[in-house]
């Protein structure tokens, strides 16, 4: 009979015990979320990035002109999550989607609670569903949901 070898194991928890400051651009973005507003940053060419960045990713130019964009927008692409994991934003099936908010030039990645995969469509309009308690984090937007048909 082959000898059974048991591995030694020990629990390990990866942690980052420091805090990072958000800086002037992201600090205002998160403050806006806390207040139920979504802010983007205007680039030199007039386009608006959401979420905002401190530096233009194409030119490296410092950015700082924050502008409010809409809390609703259009789904540009999406992927369905049939079996959410514990760390994901919703406990039931949902979509991750790239959502171009009204007034923004770039899409924001977030969760969409459509109820069923068959209800998700590229081009559909969605709106933010805010968390019951906002604290200044991306999770202040609990998810997006389809806008009611007019």
Backbone as CSV, one residue per row, in Angstrom:
resi,resn,N_x,N_y,N_z,CA_x,CA_y,CA_z,C_x,C_y,C_z
1,UNK,0.827,-1.178,0.000,0.000,0.000,0.000,0.872,1.241,0.000
2,UNK,0.462,2.260,-0.833,1.241,3.495,-0.828,1.030,4.263,0.470
3,UNK,2.081,4.920,0.870,2.021,5.710,2.098,1.223,6.988,1.843
4,UNK,0.329,7.336,2.742,-0.478,8.548,2.629,0.298,9.696,3.262
5,UNK,0.485,10.736,2.480,1.207,11.906,2.976,0.192,13.037,3.159
6,UNK,0.173,13.641,4.312,-0.729,14.749,4.593,0.046,16.056,4.501
7,UNK,-0.562,17.027,3.860,0.070,18.337,3.749,-0.234,19.156,4.983
8,UNK,0.724,19.930,5.368,0.496,20.869,6.459,-0.140,22.124,5.872
9,UNK,-1.133,22.656,6.516,-1.772,23.885,6.061,-1.901,24.849,7.225
10,UNK,-1.983,26.103,6.871,-2.200,27.145,7.878,-3.049,28.227,7.236
11,UNK,-3.991,28.767,7.980,-4.815,29.832,7.396,-3.975,31.077,7.129
12,UNK,-4.298,31.751,6.056,-3.598,32.992,5.706,-4.622,33.971,5.171
13,UNK,-4.554,35.188,5.660,-5.469,36.223,5.195,-4.632,37.373,4.649
14,UNK,-4.784,37.624,3.346,-4.069,38.709,2.699,-4.762,40.014,3.053
15,UNK,-4.028,40.955,3.615,-4.613,42.225,4.032,-3.701,43.367,3.642
16,UNK,-4.330,44.483,3.387,-3.600,45.729,3.174,-4.026,46.648,4.303
17,UNK,-3.159,46.836,5.257,-3.536,47.530,6.487,-3.307,49.038,6.416
18,UNK,-3.214,49.574,5.238,-3.026,51.011,5.093,-4.225,51.601,4.374
19,UNK,-4.361,52.908,4.464,-5.410,53.615,3.745,-4.750,54.524,2.732
20,UNK,-5.396,54.687,1.593,-4.878,55.536,0.518,-5.774,56.749,0.424
21,UNK,-5.189,57.920,0.283,-6.011,59.107,0.083,-6.527,59.092,-1.353
22,UNK,-7.709,59.641,-1.555,-8.317,59.608,-2.884,-7.854,60.764,-3.754
23,UNK,-7.354,61.826,-3.170,-6.929,62.979,-3.953,-8.112,63.861,-4.315
24,UNK,-7.853,64.990,-4.968,-8.914,65.970,-5.216,-9.968,65.516,-6.222
25,UNK,-9.598,64.760,-7.231,-10.568,64.353,-8.259,-11.433,63.203,-7.758
26,UNK,-10.818,62.105,-7.341,-11.610,60.974,-6.858,-12.330,61.296,-5.556
27,UNK,-11.743,62.142,-4.719,-12.408,62.557,-3.490,-13.741,63.243,-3.776
28,UNK,-13.750,64.125,-4.765,-15.000,64.800,-5.142,-15.957,63.835,-5.828
29,UNK,-15.433,62.898,-6.619,-16.279,61.878,-7.254,-17.015,61.071,-6.186
30,UNK,-16.279,60.577,-5.192,-16.903,59.778,-4.135,-17.835,60.616,-3.273
31,UNK,-17.484,61.874,-3.029,-18.392,62.765,-2.311,-19.687,62.971,-3.081
32,UNK,-19.585,63.078,-4.399,-20.777,63.194,-5.234,-21.655,61.966,-5.117
33,UNK,-21.043,60.780,-5.135,-21.828,59.550,-4.986,-22.567,59.546,-3.655
34,UNK,-21.886,59.965,-2.605,-22.521,60.039,-1.288,-23.773,60.916,-1.337
35,UNK,-23.724,61.970,-2.174,-24.833,62.922,-2.289,-25.813,62.576,-3.410
36,UNK,-25.666,61.396,-4.032,-26.585,60.963,-5.084,-26.323,61.598,-6.440
37,UNK,-25.073,62.030,-6.660,-24.687,62.646,-7.936,-23.495,61.889,-8.507
38,UNK,-23.412,61.871,-9.842,-22.277,61.224,-10.500,-21.495,62.295,-11.250
39,UNK,-20.199,62.360,-10.973,-19.333,63.365,-11.580,-18.349,62.713,-12.539
40,UNK,-18.072,63.411,-13.616,-17.036,63.022,-14.555,-16.033,64.153,-14.648
41,UNK,-14.974,63.957,-15.425,-13.966,65.002,-15.605,-13.879,65.346,-17.086
42,UNK,-13.835,66.645,-17.368,-13.765,67.103,-18.756,-12.322,67.094,-19.233
43,UNK,-12.115,66.506,-20.415,-10.796,66.486,-21.046,-10.659,67.709,-21.949
44,UNK,-9.443,67.972,-22.393,-9.163,69.132,-23.247,-10.010,69.131,-24.518
45,UNK,-10.314,67.932,-25.059,-11.111,67.845,-26.289,-12.618,67.987,-26.032
46,UNK,-13.008,68.201,-24.770,-14.409,68.394,-24.420,-15.122,67.130,-23.980
47,UNK,-14.522,65.969,-24.199,-15.160,64.723,-23.771,-15.131,64.621,-22.243
48,UNK,-16.033,63.801,-21.707,-16.167,63.659,-20.256,-15.956,62.198,-19.875
49,UNK,-14.971,61.945,-19.003,-14.665,60.593,-18.536,-15.360,60.316,-17.212
50,UNK,-15.997,59.150,-17.142,-16.607,58.660,-15.904,-16.210,57.198,-15.753
51,UNK,-15.618,56.816,-14.631,-15.237,57.662,-13.514,-14.074,58.582,-13.893
52,UNK,-13.952,59.686,-13.167,-12.909,60.649,-13.514,-11.513,60.144,-13.163
53,UNK,-10.556,60.660,-13.870,-9.143,60.378,-13.592,-8.424,61.709,-13.391
54,UNK,-7.319,61.678,-12.672,-6.565,62.910,-12.428,-5.750,63.316,-13.645
55,UNK,-5.422,62.343,-14.488,-4.596,62.625,-15.664,-5.243,61.993,-16.892
56,UNK,-5.168,62.676,-18.000,-5.715,62.177,-19.264,-4.915,60.941,-19.664
57,UNK,-5.564,59.806,-19.883,-4.820,58.586,-20.216,-4.140,58.641,-21.574
58,UNK,-4.575,59.538,-22.460,-3.966,59.639,-23.782,-2.811,60.630,-23.826
59,UNK,-2.940,61.741,-23.095,-1.941,62.806,-23.195,-1.096,62.986,-21.938
60,UNK,-1.564,62.453,-20.804,-0.860,62.649,-19.538,-1.149,64.005,-18.907
61,UNK,-1.984,64.816,-19.549,-2.321,66.149,-19.054,-3.128,66.051,-17.756
62,UNK,-2.815,66.920,-16.782,-3.568,66.976,-15.533,-5.006,67.410,-15.827
63,UNK,-5.945,66.761,-15.157,-7.363,67.069,-15.326,-7.955,67.476,-13.986
64,UNK,-8.977,68.302,-14.001,-9.579,68.703,-12.731,-10.942,69.341,-12.845
65,UNK,-11.423,69.608,-14.071,-12.737,70.232,-14.224,-13.815,69.152,-14.126
66,UNK,-14.428,69.050,-12.966,-15.459,68.040,-12.765,-16.809,68.579,-13.221
67,UNK,-17.583,67.706,-13.862,-18.915,68.062,-14.344,-19.885,66.956,-13.942
68,UNK,-21.095,67.342,-13.617,-22.105,66.352,-13.260,-22.676,65.731,-14.529
69,UNK,-22.826,64.417,-14.516,-23.466,63.706,-15.618,-24.763,63.099,-15.088
70,UNK,-25.531,62.504,-15.976,-26.795,61.911,-15.565,-26.612,60.653,-14.748
71,UNK,-27.673,60.257,-14.073,-27.671,59.013,-13.297,-28.320,57.878,-14.089
72,UNK,-28.589,58.144,-15.366,-29.145,57.137,-16.266,-28.314,57.144,-17.539
73,UNK,-28.392,56.056,-18.287,-27.628,55.975,-19.526,-27.977,54.738,-20.321
74,UNK,-27.084,54.399,-21.249,-27.312,53.327,-22.215,-26.288,52.210,-22.014
75,UNK,-26.758,50.967,-22.038,-25.880,49.796,-21.951,-25.167,49.635,-23.294
76,UNK,-23.831,49.661,-23.262,-23.021,49.499,-24.475,-22.651,48.036,-24.718
77,UNK,-22.402,47.296,-23.661,-22.140,45.854,-23.745,-22.357,45.277,-22.357
78,UNK,-22.485,43.956,-22.295,-22.780,43.341,-20.998,-22.421,41.863,-21.003
79,UNK,-22.309,41.314,-19.801,-22.072,39.884,-19.601,-22.941,39.434,-18.433
80,UNK,-23.617,38.328,-18.593,-24.538,37.824,-17.573,-23.784,36.985,-16.542
81,UNK,-24.149,37.157,-15.280,-23.577,36.393,-14.173,-24.699,35.508,-13.629
82,UNK,-24.655,34.216,-13.948,-25.731,33.286,-13.542,-25.650,32.891,-12.081
83,UNK,-24.404,32.727,-11.605,-24.207,32.291,-10.222,-23.253,33.260,-9.530
84,UNK,-23.802,34.322,-8.950,-22.935,35.309,-8.293,-22.152,34.696,-7.140
85,UNK,-20.964,35.203,-6.965,-20.124,34.805,-5.838,-20.418,35.733,-4.666
86,UNK,-19.990,35.370,-3.516,-20.281,36.138,-2.303,-19.802,37.571,-2.329
87,UNK,-18.725,37.843,-3.045,-18.164,39.200,-3.056,-18.779,40.089,-4.135
88,UNK,-19.682,39.541,-4.945,-20.261,40.342,-6.021,-21.412,41.195,-5.502
89,UNK,-21.784,42.243,-6.237,-22.716,43.242,-5.698,-24.151,42.760,-5.485
90,UNK,-24.582,41.742,-6.211,-25.939,41.223,-6.031,-25.870,39.739,-5.723
91,UNK,-26.824,39.257,-4.957,-26.830,37.843,-4.545,-27.634,36.965,-5.503
92,UNK,-28.294,37.576,-6.483,-29.070,36.841,-7.485,-28.487,37.163,-8.866
93,UNK,-28.823,36.391,-9.898,-28.244,36.637,-11.228,-28.419,38.088,-11.684
94,UNK,-27.384,38.609,-12.351,-27.352,39.998,-12.794,-26.386,40.109,-13.952
95,UNK,-26.261,41.299,-14.512,-25.287,41.542,-15.581,-24.249,42.544,-15.108
96,UNK,-23.032,42.357,-15.548,-22.042,43.428,-15.490,-22.164,44.126,-16.832
97,UNK,-22.225,45.445,-16.825,-22.418,46.166,-18.073,-21.536,47.395,-18.137
98,UNK,-21.178,47.769,-19.356,-20.557,49.059,-19.622,-21.702,50.008,-19.935
99,UNK,-21.878,51.022,-19.091,-23.009,51.941,-19.176,-22.488,53.330,-19.488
100,UNK,-22.906,53.887,-20.613,-22.532,55.258,-20.953,-23.623,56.173,-20.424
101,UNK,-23.293,56.882,-19.356,-24.254,57.767,-18.706,-24.531,58.986,-19.562
102,UNK,-25.721,59.544,-19.427,-26.082,60.759,-20.156,-25.082,61.859,-19.818
103,UNK,-24.469,62.434,-20.830,-23.473,63.487,-20.639,-22.051,62.990,-20.557
104,UNK,-21.840,61.678,-20.517,-20.491,61.100,-20.444,-20.061,60.619,-21.824
105,UNK,-18.753,60.611,-22.047,-18.189,60.129,-23.314,-17.625,58.729,-23.202
106,UNK,-17.427,58.269,-21.977,-16.868,56.940,-21.736,-17.838,56.144,-20.874
107,UNK,-17.836,54.815,-20.998,-18.752,54.006,-20.187,-18.180,53.695,-18.806
108,UNK,-19.082,53.444,-17.889,-18.788,53.053,-16.512,-19.156,51.577,-16.366
109,UNK,-18.293,50.788,-15.761,-18.599,49.378,-15.503,-19.360,49.275,-14.193
110,UNK,-20.535,48.637,-14.244,-21.309,48.452,-13.013,-22.295,47.297,-13.221
111,UNK,-22.982,46.927,-12.153,-23.960,45.842,-12.185,-25.324,46.365,-12.640
112,UNK,-26.039,45.523,-13.385,-27.412,45.834,-13.791,-28.318,44.720,-13.276
113,UNK,-29.344,45.097,-12.528,-30.333,44.156,-12.011,-31.530,44.178,-12.962
114,UNK,-31.491,43.316,-13.972,-32.542,43.283,-14.989,-33.621,42.259,-14.673
115,UNK,-33.383,41.384,-13.715,-34.363,40.368,-13.367,-34.157,39.053,-14.086
116,UNK,-33.741,39.105,-15.342,-33.509,37.892,-16.133,-32.612,38.240,-17.309
117,UNK,-31.821,37.275,-17.731,-30.912,37.493,-18.858,-31.677,37.924,-20.108
118,UNK,-32.876,37.389,-20.301,-33.673,37.713,-21.491,-34.104,39.184,-21.526
119,UNK,-34.022,39.853,-20.387,-34.417,41.269,-20.335,-33.241,42.210,-20.585
120,UNK,-32.029,41.683,-20.649,-30.842,42.502,-20.916,-30.687,42.690,-22.414
121,UNK,-30.383,43.905,-22.817,-30.176,44.212,-24.232,-29.113,45.294,-24.358
122,UNK,-28.250,45.153,-25.327,-27.344,46.242,-25.666,-28.213,47.376,-26.202
123,UNK,-27.966,48.580,-25.748,-28.758,49.734,-26.164,-29.898,50.077,-25.225
124,UNK,-30.191,49.219,-24.242,-31.284,49.513,-23.313,-30.882,50.653,-22.374
125,UNK,-31.868,51.391,-21.913,-31.623,52.471,-20.960,-31.766,51.936,-19.546
126,UNK,-30.842,52.358,-18.694,-30.842,51.969,-17.287,-30.646,53.211,-16.430
127,UNK,-30.996,53.095,-15.161,-30.796,54.200,-14.219,-30.213,53.647,-12.926
128,UNK,-29.534,54.512,-12.199,-28.896,54.109,-10.946,-29.948,53.806,-9.887
129,UNK,-29.718,52.745,-9.138,-30.470,52.461,-7.921,-29.490,52.720,-6.782
130,UNK,-29.797,53.682,-5.962,-28.885,54.094,-4.903,-29.020,53.196,-3.684
131,UNK,-27.923,53.008,-2.981,-27.932,52.253,-1.725,-28.781,53.001,-0.703
132,UNK,-29.345,52.262,0.230,-30.166,52.896,1.270,-29.360,53.897,2.076
133,UNK,-28.114,53.578,2.331,-27.238,54.486,3.072,-25.990,54.711,2.227
134,UNK,-25.690,55.960,1.910,-24.527,56.273,1.091,-23.392,56.771,1.976
135,UNK,-22.170,56.374,1.587,-21.011,56.667,2.434,-19.839,57.275,1.669
136,UNK,-19.987,57.460,0.343,-18.876,57.970,-0.443,-18.031,56.858,-1.032
137,UNK,-18.674,55.842,-1.595,-17.983,54.702,-2.217,-18.738,54.322,-3.490
138,UNK,-18.092,53.582,-4.381,-18.744,53.173,-5.625,-19.979,52.325,-5.322
139,UNK,-20.003,51.668,-4.184,-21.164,50.869,-3.785,-22.356,51.730,-3.367
140,UNK,-22.198,53.058,-3.354,-23.353,53.937,-3.137,-24.351,53.764,-4.276
141,UNK,-23.857,53.402,-5.459,-24.739,52.962,-6.537,-24.882,51.462,-6.302
142,UNK,-26.021,51.038,-5.763,-26.210,49.616,-5.462,-26.122,48.816,-6.756
143,UNK,-26.717,49.346,-7.812,-26.689,48.739,-9.137,-27.450,49.681,-10.068
144,UNK,-27.567,49.285,-11.306,-28.437,49.983,-12.249,-29.616,49.059,-12.523
145,UNK,-30.730,49.648,-12.950,-31.919,48.870,-13.280,-32.531,49.446,-14.544
146,UNK,-33.268,48.629,-15.300,-33.892,49.144,-16.514,-34.817,50.329,-16.212
147,UNK,-34.774,51.346,-17.091,-35.707,52.449,-16.950,-37.087,51.968,-17.387
148,UNK,-38.133,52.461,-16.735,-39.479,52.073,-17.186,-39.722,52.577,-18.591
149,UNK,-40.453,51.804,-19.368,-40.772,52.221,-20.743,-41.748,53.390,-20.677
150,UNK,-41.498,54.390,-21.500,-42.343,55.591,-21.519,-43.504,55.411,-22.454
